[in-house]
Amino acid sequence: MDAQPAPLVTAVDNKSLKKQNSRSSTGSISKAEKDPNHDPEVLVENANTHNGEVEKTNKYSEFYARFRPLILGAVALLILGWWVSATVLKATRHRWIVQTLFAWAFILIIAFRFIPNTVVTRPVEAVWQPLVSRPWFSLPYRIRLAVGWLCLLAIVFGTAFGMKLEPGTNYGDRAINVLGLFIFQFGFWATSAHRAHVPWPTVIVGLFMQQAIALFVLKTGAGFSIFKWIATLAADFLEQANAGSGFFFDAETTAKHWFFVNTLGSIIFFIAFVQMMYYLGVMQWIIKHFAWFFFKIMNVSGAEAVVAAASPWIGQGESACLVKPYVDLMTESEIHLTMTSGFSTIAGSVLGAYIGLGVPPENLITSSVMSIPASMSISKMRYPEMDEPVTRGHVTVDRGDNDKNKPANALHAFSQGAVFGLIVAGQILTNVLTVIALVQMINGLLTWIGRGFGIHALTLQLVIGYILYPVTFLVGVPRHEILRVSRLFASKLVANEFVAYLELQNITKSDNPLSHRAYTIASYGLCGFANLGSLGIQIGVLGALAPSKSRVIARIAVSAMICGFLSTLQAAGIVGMLL
């Protein structure tokens, strides 16, 4: 590095002499003198500044590399001490399951920064390959498929008829849930673009996982505790945004939990935090390992696994940006799954909005996690893979290292995220406001027309609610509440999930609230982005990322929206088997 400045200064001196000669002969000022960025002295100063920043970065890197074992070891010991203390203390002993998983997960992550993965993978492979993998795949495909169907039927019927009934529910209600699940699958198969090429192993594993997640959360103490802890942590985390809202509004206003004051503030704060986690590489690490799991067990491409795994956390559109280099190379089946996974889940940035409307956070998180395998299985039935994906066989997450607007540090990323969060909050505010007004206008027109036929309450929700009446019946809603819940589903499809959850909140506060079974099924069924507004968002975002696929995206978008909509209803129906 010491040998570089000398030639630079020599070149600068030569340019300065030429500039002086030119000015003395012409009497004019050159472009370099007008523009400071072209001044050689400024160039030298900028070069020295850049070199200084590089040297500082290298010093920090060298310091971390030298003391990395001590730093990470100290962090691991601190976490271990916290776990021992929290487990011993009576005040926190009741949550030992969550504390143990939380602490030892981080300790193992730190440990495997130094321990080779082969220490675990080789013994597992030595047992798995000869005892499980080889005998299993040596069986004929039809036999393996038959075993898979038997396992799926066993968990479905065991869930519906082997679990204790909840108050107000009978086995007839659960039988309707089972019937609805099979009718849904038959409908996806019957409308498949290529019925002969449906990947049945992917479908079976997806349905099995959806059922297993519901059982784990709703029927085991450990599963409920873990998801309850995650939901409570998410709710408490988002509530910290109230401190920021309290800076602009008084305590009485923030205590009213207004949508404009509390919910939008939580959205801005959450997006800013996620952007900072992306800069630090935390989100990429989580999503990549989450995607690897679904990639291995469901035999989807790496790009599909990343997008589906990311959708519940960062939402539709943004999840596709994680595989931005590959979107324009996606097959028709991959694009359909990308859109379906976005429609069938929610984003973490709006989680606080639904919680603020009184929806149990564990319902929201469970529904989104259940929809990951469901969206994969449903999409692959509707549009089976007919080509060879570029990312089949490996999982890749784009870190955005070549982005020109990459933040300088974590604080800069947090600041950029806050600005982006403000844009998202503004979009949500204007979208909810205008959509509610538009639906009200259409309802007013329909009511005016209906009175001419003697119908005094004709609304858009009522019309689509009657269309969705049989679908709502198949997800297990009690008979006398089917129309009310189907109108909520209609509001979600026509307007958005915000409007539907607002209506659900109003019903809950009314003199005639929904039963526990109907409310739970509705809260699960509304948890997704499948609506007409999101249809435009998906087409716009994916069209920008994959210009050559714009015609394909526009052609299959409606199919993906319907599949995403039915995916959330299928999750609600499976939950109905356990109520």
C-alpha positions as CSV (number, residue, x, y, z in Angstrom):
1,M,0.0,0.0,0.0
2,D,3.0,2.3,0.5
3,A,4.0,2.2,-3.1
4,Q,0.7,3.5,-4.5
5,P,0.5,7.2,-3.7
6,A,3.8,8.3,-5.5
7,P,2.6,7.6,-9.1
8,L,-0.8,9.2,-8.2
9,V,0.9,12.4,-7.0
10,T,3.2,12.5,-10.1
11,A,0.2,12.2,-12.4
12,V,-1.5,14.9,-10.5
13,D,1.5,17.3,-10.8
14,N,1.7,16.8,-14.5
15,K,-2.1,17.5,-14.9
16,S,-1.7,20.6,-12.8
17,L,1.1,21.9,-15.1
18,K,-1.0,21.3,-18.2
19,K,-3.9,23.0,-16.6
20,Q,-1.8,26.1,-15.7
21,N,-0.4,26.3,-19.2
22,S,-3.8,26.0,-20.7
23,R,-5.3,28.7,-18.5
24,S,-2.4,31.1,-19.2
25,S,-2.8,30.6,-23.0
26,T,-6.6,30.8,-23.1
27,G,-7.5,32.8,-20.0
28,S,-10.4,30.4,-19.3
29,I,-11.2,28.1,-16.4
30,S,-11.2,24.4,-17.1
31,K,-14.0,21.9,-16.2
32,A,-11.8,20.5,-13.4
33,E,-11.7,23.8,-11.7
34,K,-15.4,24.3,-11.9
35,D,-16.2,20.8,-10.6
36,P,-14.5,20.0,-7.2
37,N,-15.0,16.3,-8.0
38,H,-12.5,16.6,-10.9
39,D,-10.0,18.6,-8.9
40,P,-6.8,16.5,-8.6
41,E,-6.2,17.6,-5.0
42,V,-9.7,16.5,-4.1
43,L,-9.1,13.2,-5.8
44,V,-5.9,12.7,-3.8
45,E,-7.8,13.6,-0.6
46,N,-10.6,11.2,-1.4
47,A,-8.2,8.4,-2.2
48,N,-6.4,8.9,1.1
49,T,-9.7,8.9,2.9
50,H,-10.8,5.7,1.3
51,N,-7.5,4.1,2.1
52,G,-7.9,5.2,5.7
53,E,-11.4,3.6,5.9
54,V,-10.1,0.4,4.4
55,E,-7.2,0.3,6.9
56,K,-9.7,0.8,9.8
57,T,-11.9,-2.0,8.4
58,N,-8.9,-4.3,8.1
59,K,-7.9,-3.5,11.7
60,Y,-11.4,-4.3,13.0
61,S,-11.4,-7.6,10.9
62,E,-8.0,-8.6,12.2
63,F,-9.0,-7.8,15.8
64,Y,-12.1,-9.9,15.5
65,A,-10.3,-12.8,13.7
66,R,-7.7,-12.8,16.5
67,F,-10.1,-12.7,19.4
68,R,-13.1,-14.4,17.8
69,P,-12.9,-17.6,19.9
70,L,-12.7,-15.6,23.1
71,I,-15.6,-13.3,22.1
72,L,-17.9,-16.0,21.0
73,G,-16.9,-18.2,23.9
74,A,-17.8,-15.4,26.3
75,V,-21.2,-14.9,24.6
76,A,-21.9,-18.7,24.9
77,L,-21.0,-18.7,28.6
78,L,-23.2,-15.7,29.2
79,I,-26.1,-17.5,27.5
80,L,-25.4,-20.6,29.5
81,G,-25.3,-18.7,32.8
82,W,-28.6,-17.0,31.9
83,W,-30.2,-20.4,31.1
84,V,-29.0,-21.9,34.5
85,S,-30.2,-18.9,36.4
86,A,-33.6,-18.8,34.6
87,T,-34.2,-22.5,35.1
88,V,-33.4,-22.4,38.8
89,L,-35.4,-19.3,39.7
90,K,-39.0,-20.0,40.7
91,A,-40.3,-17.0,38.9
92,T,-39.2,-18.4,35.5
93,R,-39.1,-22.1,36.1
94,H,-42.5,-22.6,34.4
95,R,-41.2,-21.6,31.0
96,W,-38.2,-24.0,31.1
97,I,-39.1,-25.5,27.7
98,V,-38.9,-22.2,25.8
99,Q,-35.8,-21.1,27.8
100,T,-34.0,-24.3,27.0
101,L,-34.7,-24.3,23.3
102,F,-33.8,-20.6,23.1
103,A,-30.5,-20.8,25.0
104,W,-29.2,-24.1,23.6
105,A,-30.0,-23.1,20.0
106,F,-27.7,-20.1,20.3
107,I,-25.1,-22.1,22.1
108,L,-25.0,-24.7,19.4
109,I,-24.9,-22.1,16.7
110,I,-21.8,-20.6,18.3
111,A,-20.3,-24.0,18.9
112,F,-20.7,-25.1,15.3
113,R,-18.7,-22.0,14.2
114,F,-15.7,-24.0,15.4
115,I,-16.9,-27.6,15.2
116,P,-17.1,-29.1,11.7
117,N,-20.6,-30.1,10.6
118,T,-19.3,-33.5,9.7
119,V,-19.1,-34.4,13.4
120,V,-22.9,-34.6,13.3
121,T,-23.7,-35.3,9.7
122,R,-21.3,-38.3,9.3
123,P,-22.8,-40.4,12.2
124,V,-26.3,-39.5,11.1
125,E,-25.5,-40.5,7.5
126,A,-23.9,-43.7,8.7
127,V,-27.2,-44.7,10.3
128,W,-29.7,-43.0,8.0
129,Q,-28.3,-44.3,4.6
130,P,-28.2,-48.1,5.3
131,L,-31.2,-48.3,7.7
132,V,-33.7,-45.9,6.2
133,S,-32.8,-44.2,2.9
134,R,-31.5,-47.2,0.9
135,P,-34.2,-49.7,2.0
136,W,-36.9,-47.1,1.4
137,F,-35.9,-46.0,-2.1
138,S,-35.2,-49.6,-3.1
139,L,-39.0,-50.2,-2.9
140,P,-41.0,-49.6,-6.0
141,Y,-42.5,-46.1,-6.5
142,R,-46.1,-47.3,-6.2
143,I,-45.5,-49.1,-2.9
144,R,-43.8,-46.0,-1.4
145,L,-46.7,-43.9,-2.6
146,A,-49.2,-46.3,-1.1
147,V,-47.3,-46.1,2.3
148,G,-47.4,-42.4,2.1
149,W,-51.1,-42.2,1.5
150,L,-51.7,-44.6,4.4
151,C,-49.7,-42.4,6.7
152,L,-51.6,-39.4,5.6
153,L,-54.9,-41.0,6.0
154,A,-53.9,-42.3,9.5
155,I,-52.9,-38.8,10.7
156,V,-56.1,-37.2,9.2
157,F,-58.6,-39.7,10.6
158,G,-56.6,-40.0,13.9
159,T,-56.7,-36.2,14.3
160,A,-60.4,-36.0,13.5
161,F,-61.7,-38.9,15.5
162,G,-59.0,-39.9,17.9
163,M,-58.8,-36.6,19.8
164,K,-61.0,-35.5,22.7
165,L,-63.9,-33.3,21.6
166,E,-64.0,-29.7,22.6
167,P,-67.2,-28.2,24.2
168,G,-69.8,-27.4,21.6
169,T,-68.3,-29.7,19.0
170,N,-69.3,-33.2,17.8
171,Y,-67.7,-35.8,15.5
172,G,-70.1,-34.8,12.8
173,D,-68.5,-31.4,12.6
174,R,-65.0,-33.0,12.4
175,A,-66.3,-35.4,9.7
176,I,-67.3,-32.3,7.6
177,N,-63.7,-31.0,8.0
178,V,-62.3,-34.3,6.7
179,L,-64.8,-34.3,3.8
180,G,-63.8,-30.7,3.0
181,L,-60.1,-31.6,3.0
182,F,-60.6,-34.3,0.4
183,I,-62.9,-32.2,-1.8
184,F,-60.3,-29.5,-1.8
185,Q,-57.6,-31.9,-3.0
186,F,-59.9,-33.4,-5.6
187,G,-60.6,-29.9,-6.9
188,F,-56.9,-29.0,-7.2
189,W,-56.3,-32.3,-9.0
190,A,-59.3,-32.0,-11.3
191,T,-58.2,-28.4,-12.4
192,S,-54.5,-29.3,-12.7
193,A,-52.7,-28.0,-15.8
194,H,-51.0,-31.4,-16.1
195,R,-52.8,-34.1,-14.0
196,A,-50.5,-36.9,-15.1
197,H,-47.5,-35.1,-13.8
198,V,-48.7,-34.2,-10.3
199,P,-45.8,-34.9,-7.8
200,W,-47.7,-36.9,-5.3
201,P,-44.9,-37.3,-2.8
202,T,-44.7,-33.5,-2.5
203,V,-48.4,-33.3,-2.1
204,I,-48.5,-36.0,0.6
205,V,-45.6,-34.5,2.6
206,G,-47.1,-31.1,2.4
207,L,-50.5,-32.2,3.7
208,F,-48.9,-34.4,6.4
209,M,-46.7,-31.5,7.6
210,Q,-49.7,-29.2,7.8
211,Q,-51.6,-31.7,9.9
212,A,-48.5,-32.4,12.1
213,I,-48.0,-28.7,12.8
214,A,-51.6,-28.3,13.8
215,L,-51.3,-31.3,16.1
216,F,-48.0,-30.1,17.6
217,V,-49.3,-26.6,18.4
218,L,-52.9,-27.3,19.5
219,K,-52.6,-30.7,21.2
220,T,-49.1,-30.8,22.9
221,G,-48.1,-28.7,25.8
222,A,-44.6,-28.1,24.4
223,G,-45.8,-27.1,21.0
224,F,-48.4,-24.7,22.4
225,S,-45.8,-23.2,24.8
226,I,-43.3,-22.7,22.0
227,F,-45.7,-21.0,19.6
228,K,-47.3,-19.1,22.5
229,W,-43.9,-17.8,23.5
230,I,-43.1,-16.8,19.9
231,A,-46.4,-15.0,19.6
232,T,-46.1,-13.3,23.0
233,L,-42.5,-12.3,22.1
234,A,-43.7,-10.9,18.8
235,A,-46.5,-9.0,20.4
236,D,-44.3,-7.5,23.2
237,F,-41.6,-6.6,20.6
238,L,-44.1,-4.7,18.4
239,E,-45.5,-2.9,21.5
240,Q,-42.2,-1.2,22.0
241,A,-43.2,1.0,19.0
242,N,-45.7,2.6,21.4
243,A,-42.8,4.4,23.1
244,G,-42.1,6.1,19.8
245,S,-45.8,6.9,19.2
246,G,-45.9,8.3,22.7
247,F,-43.3,10.9,21.7
248,F,-45.9,12.4,19.2
249,F,-49.1,11.7,21.0
250,D,-50.2,11.8,24.7
251,A,-50.6,8.7,26.8
252,E,-54.4,8.8,26.5
253,T,-54.3,8.7,22.8
254,T,-51.8,5.8,22.6
255,A,-53.8,3.9,25.2
256,K,-56.8,3.9,22.8
257,H,-54.9,1.6,20.3
258,W,-55.9,3.5,17.3
259,F,-54.9,2.0,13.9
260,F,-53.2,5.2,12.8
261,V,-51.2,5.7,16.0
262,N,-50.3,2.2,17.2
263,T,-50.5,-0.2,14.3
264,L,-48.8,1.9,11.7
265,G,-46.1,2.8,14.2
266,S,-45.4,-0.9,14.8
267,I,-45.2,-1.6,11.1
268,I,-42.6,1.1,10.6
269,F,-40.5,-0.1,13.6
270,F,-40.7,-3.8,12.5
271,I,-39.6,-3.1,8.9
272,A,-36.7,-0.9,10.1
273,F,-35.6,-3.7,12.5
274,V,-35.8,-6.4,9.7
275,Q,-33.7,-4.2,7.4
276,M,-31.1,-4.0,10.1
277,M,-31.2,-7.8,10.5
278,Y,-30.7,-8.2,6.8
279,Y,-27.6,-6.0,6.9
280,L,-26.2,-8.1,9.7
281,G,-27.0,-11.3,7.8
282,V,-29.3,-12.7,10.4
283,M,-32.4,-13.0,8.2
284,Q,-30.5,-14.6,5.4
285,W,-29.1,-17.2,7.7
286,I,-32.6,-18.0,9.2
287,I,-34.3,-18.1,5.8
288,K,-31.6,-20.2,4.1
289,H,-31.7,-22.9,6.8
290,F,-35.5,-22.8,6.9
291,A,-35.6,-23.2,3.1
292,W,-33.1,-26.0,3.2
293,F,-35.5,-28.0,5.4
294,F,-38.4,-27.7,2.9
295,F,-36.1,-28.2,0.0
296,K,-35.0,-31.6,1.4
297,I,-38.3,-33.0,2.4
298,M,-40.6,-31.7,-0.4
299,N,-38.3,-31.9,-3.4
300,V,-38.8,-28.4,-4.6
301,S,-36.2,-26.2,-6.3
302,G,-33.9,-24.0,-4.2
303,A,-35.6,-20.8,-5.3
304,E,-39.1,-22.1,-4.5
305,A,-37.9,-23.2,-1.0
306,V,-36.4,-19.8,-0.2
307,V,-39.4,-17.8,-1.3
308,A,-41.9,-20.1,0.4
309,A,-39.9,-20.1,3.7
310,A,-39.5,-16.3,3.6
311,S,-43.1,-15.3,2.8
312,P,-44.5,-15.5,6.4
313,W,-41.7,-13.2,7.6
314,I,-41.2,-10.6,4.9
315,G,-44.3,-10.9,2.8
316,Q,-45.2,-11.2,-0.8
317,G,-43.0,-9.5,-3.4
318,E,-40.1,-8.9,-1.0
319,S,-39.6,-12.7,-0.6
320,A,-39.0,-13.0,-4.3
321,C,-36.2,-10.4,-4.1
322,L,-34.2,-12.9,-2.1
323,V,-33.7,-14.9,-5.3
324,K,-33.7,-11.9,-7.6
325,P,-31.0,-13.3,-10.0
326,Y,-33.1,-16.4,-10.7
327,V,-36.6,-14.9,-11.0
328,D,-36.3,-14.3,-14.7
329,L,-35.1,-17.9,-15.1
330,M,-38.0,-19.5,-13.2
331,T,-40.3,-22.0,-14.8
332,E,-44.0,-21.6,-15.0
333,S,-44.5,-23.9,-12.0
334,E,-41.9,-22.0,-9.9
335,I,-43.6,-18.7,-10.6
336,H,-47.0,-20.1,-9.7
337,L,-45.6,-21.4,-6.4
338,T,-43.9,-18.1,-5.7
339,M,-47.1,-16.2,-6.1
340,T,-49.2,-18.8,-4.2
341,S,-46.9,-18.7,-1.2
342,G,-47.2,-14.9,-1.1
343,F,-51.0,-15.1,-1.2
344,S,-51.3,-17.8,1.4
345,T,-49.3,-16.1,4.2
346,I,-49.0,-12.7,5.9
347,A,-45.9,-10.6,6.5
348,G,-44.3,-10.0,9.9
349,S,-44.6,-6.3,9.2
350,V,-48.4,-6.4,9.5
351,L,-48.5,-8.9,12.4
352,G,-48.9,-6.1,14.9
353,A,-51.9,-4.8,13.0
354,Y,-53.8,-8.0,13.4
355,I,-52.7,-8.4,17.0
356,G,-53.9,-4.8,17.6
357,L,-57.3,-5.9,16.3
358,G,-57.6,-8.6,19.0
359,V,-56.6,-11.6,16.9
360,P,-54.7,-14.2,19.0
361,P,-51.1,-14.0,17.9
362,E,-50.6,-17.8,18.2
363,N,-53.4,-18.2,15.6
364,L,-51.6,-15.9,13.2
365,I,-48.2,-17.5,13.5
366,T,-49.5,-21.1,13.4
367,S,-51.6,-20.3,10.3
368,S,-48.6,-18.8,8.4
369,V,-46.3,-21.7,9.3
370,M,-49.0,-24.2,8.3
371,S,-49.5,-22.4,5.0
372,I,-45.8,-22.9,3.9
373,P,-46.1,-26.7,3.1
374,A,-49.8,-26.2,2.1
375,S,-48.9,-23.6,-0.5
376,M,-46.2,-25.9,-2.0
377,S,-48.5,-29.0,-2.2
378,I,-51.5,-27.0,-3.6
379,S,-49.4,-25.1,-6.2
380,K,-47.6,-28.3,-7.4
381,M,-51.0,-30.0,-7.9
382,R,-52.3,-27.0,-9.9
383,Y,-49.2,-26.4,-11.9
384,P,-46.8,-29.4,-11.8
385,E,-43.2,-28.9,-12.8
386,M,-42.7,-29.7,-16.5
387,D,-39.2,-28.2,-17.0
388,E,-35.9,-28.4,-15.2
389,P,-35.4,-25.5,-12.7
390,V,-32.1,-23.8,-12.6
391,T,-31.9,-24.0,-8.8
392,R,-32.8,-27.6,-8.4
393,G,-30.4,-29.2,-6.1
394,H,-29.1,-26.1,-4.2
395,V,-30.4,-23.3,-2.0
396,T,-29.2,-19.8,-2.7
397,V,-30.2,-16.5,-0.9
398,D,-29.2,-13.2,-2.6
399,R,-27.5,-11.0,0.0
400,G,-27.6,-7.9,-2.2
401,D,-23.9,-7.3,-1.8
402,N,-23.7,-5.6,-5.2
403,D,-26.6,-3.2,-4.4
404,K,-25.5,0.4,-5.0
405,N,-27.7,1.5,-2.1
406,K,-26.2,-0.9,0.4
407,P,-26.1,0.7,3.9
408,A,-22.8,1.8,5.4
409,N,-23.6,0.2,8.8
410,A,-26.3,-1.3,10.9
411,L,-27.6,2.1,12.0
412,H,-27.8,3.3,8.4
413,A,-29.7,0.1,7.5
414,F,-32.2,0.7,10.3
415,S,-32.7,4.3,9.1
416,Q,-33.3,3.2,5.5
417,G,-35.7,0.5,6.8
418,A,-37.6,3.2,8.7
419,V,-38.0,5.3,5.6
420,F,-39.2,2.2,3.7
421,G,-41.5,1.3,6.6
422,L,-43.1,4.8,6.3
423,I,-43.8,4.1,2.6
424,V,-45.3,0.7,3.4
425,A,-47.4,2.2,6.2
426,G,-48.6,4.9,3.9
427,Q,-49.6,2.4,1.3
428,I,-51.5,0.4,3.9
429,L,-53.2,3.5,5.2
430,T,-54.3,4.7,1.8
431,N,-55.2,1.3,0.6
432,V,-57.4,0.5,3.6
433,L,-59.1,3.9,3.5
434,T,-59.8,3.9,-0.3
435,V,-60.9,0.2,-0.4
436,I,-63.3,0.6,2.4
437,A,-64.8,3.6,0.8
438,L,-65.0,1.9,-2.6
439,V,-66.7,-1.2,-1.1
440,Q,-69.1,1.0,0.7
441,M,-69.9,2.8,-2.5
442,I,-70.6,-0.4,-4.4
443,N,-72.7,-1.7,-1.5
444,G,-74.7,1.5,-1.6
445,L,-75.4,1.0,-5.3
446,L,-76.3,-2.7,-4.8
447,T,-78.6,-1.8,-1.9
448,W,-80.3,0.8,-4.1
449,I,-80.7,-1.8,-6.9
450,G,-81.8,-4.5,-4.5
451,R,-84.7,-2.4,-3.1
452,G,-86.2,-2.5,-6.5
453,F,-86.5,-6.2,-6.1
454,G,-87.6,-6.0,-2.4
455,I,-84.1,-6.9,-1.1
456,H,-83.1,-4.3,1.5
457,A,-79.6,-5.6,2.5
458,L,-77.9,-6.5,-0.9
459,T,-74.2,-6.0,-0.6
460,L,-71.1,-7.3,-2.3
461,Q,-70.1,-9.3,0.8
462,L,-73.6,-10.9,0.8
463,V,-73.4,-11.9,-2.9
464,I,-69.9,-13.4,-2.6
465,G,-70.7,-14.8,0.8
466,Y,-73.4,-16.9,-0.7
467,I,-71.0,-18.1,-3.4
468,L,-68.5,-19.1,-0.6
469,Y,-71.3,-20.6,1.5
470,P,-70.5,-24.3,0.6
471,V,-66.7,-23.6,1.0
472,T,-67.3,-22.2,4.5
473,F,-69.5,-25.2,5.3
474,L,-66.6,-27.6,4.3
475,V,-64.2,-25.9,6.7
476,G,-66.4,-26.8,9.6
477,V,-68.1,-23.6,10.6
478,P,-71.3,-24.3,12.7
479,R,-74.5,-24.2,10.5
480,H,-76.1,-21.1,12.0
481,E,-72.9,-19.1,11.6
482,I,-71.9,-20.1,8.1
483,L,-73.2,-17.0,6.3
484,R,-71.6,-14.6,8.8
485,V,-68.2,-16.2,8.4
486,S,-68.5,-16.6,4.6
487,R,-69.2,-12.8,4.4
488,L,-65.9,-12.3,6.3
489,F,-64.1,-14.4,3.7
490,A,-65.8,-12.4,1.0
491,S,-64.6,-9.2,2.5
492,K,-61.0,-10.5,2.6
493,L,-61.2,-11.6,-1.0
494,V,-62.8,-8.4,-2.4
495,A,-61.1,-5.8,-0.1
496,N,-58.3,-7.2,2.1
497,E,-57.6,-9.0,5.3
498,F,-57.5,-5.7,7.3
499,V,-61.1,-4.9,6.4
500,A,-62.1,-8.5,7.2
501,Y,-60.4,-8.5,10.6
502,L,-62.0,-5.1,11.4
503,E,-65.4,-6.7,10.7
504,L,-64.4,-9.7,12.9
505,Q,-63.5,-7.3,15.7
506,N,-66.8,-5.5,15.4
507,I,-68.7,-8.9,15.5
508,T,-66.7,-9.9,18.6
509,K,-67.7,-6.7,20.4
510,S,-71.3,-6.9,19.4
511,D,-74.2,-8.5,21.4
512,N,-74.1,-11.6,19.2
513,P,-70.5,-12.7,18.9
514,L,-69.3,-15.8,17.1
515,S,-68.8,-19.1,18.9
516,H,-65.3,-20.1,19.8
517,R,-65.2,-22.7,17.0
518,A,-66.4,-20.2,14.4
519,Y,-64.1,-17.4,15.6
520,T,-61.0,-19.7,15.6
521,I,-61.7,-21.0,12.1
522,A,-62.4,-17.4,10.8
523,S,-59.2,-16.1,12.4
524,Y,-57.2,-18.8,10.6
525,G,-59.0,-18.5,7.3
526,L,-58.5,-14.7,7.1
527,C,-54.7,-14.9,7.7
528,G,-53.4,-14.4,4.2
529,F,-52.8,-11.8,1.5
530,A,-55.1,-13.4,-1.1
531,N,-57.2,-10.4,-2.4
532,L,-57.7,-8.4,-5.5
533,G,-55.3,-5.6,-4.3
534,S,-52.5,-8.0,-3.7
535,L,-53.0,-9.5,-7.1
536,G,-51.9,-6.2,-8.6
537,I,-48.9,-6.0,-6.2
538,Q,-47.7,-9.5,-7.1
539,I,-48.0,-8.9,-10.9
540,G,-46.1,-5.6,-10.5
541,V,-43.3,-6.8,-8.3
542,L,-42.7,-10.1,-10.2
543,G,-43.1,-8.4,-13.6
544,A,-40.3,-5.9,-12.6
545,L,-38.0,-8.7,-11.5
546,A,-38.7,-10.9,-14.5
547,P,-39.7,-8.8,-17.5
548,S,-39.4,-11.7,-19.9
549,K,-42.0,-13.7,-17.9
550,S,-44.6,-10.9,-17.6
551,R,-47.1,-12.7,-19.9
552,V,-46.8,-15.9,-17.9
553,I,-47.2,-14.0,-14.6
554,A,-50.3,-12.2,-15.7
555,R,-51.8,-15.4,-17.1
556,I,-51.4,-17.5,-13.9
557,A,-51.8,-14.8,-11.3
558,V,-55.6,-15.4,-10.7
559,S,-55.0,-19.1,-10.3
560,A,-52.2,-18.4,-7.7
561,M,-54.5,-16.0,-5.8
562,I,-57.3,-18.6,-5.6
563,C,-54.9,-21.3,-4.6
564,G,-53.5,-19.0,-1.8
565,F,-57.0,-18.2,-0.7
566,L,-58.0,-21.8,-0.4
567,S,-54.7,-22.6,1.3
568,T,-55.6,-20.5,4.3
569,L,-59.1,-22.0,4.3
570,Q,-57.6,-25.5,4.2
571,A,-55.4,-24.6,7.3
572,A,-58.6,-23.3,9.0
573,G,-60.3,-26.6,8.2
574,I,-57.5,-28.7,9.6
575,V,-57.6,-26.7,12.8
576,G,-61.3,-27.3,12.9
577,M,-60.6,-31.1,13.2
578,L,-58.9,-30.3,16.5
579,L,-61.7,-28.1,18.0
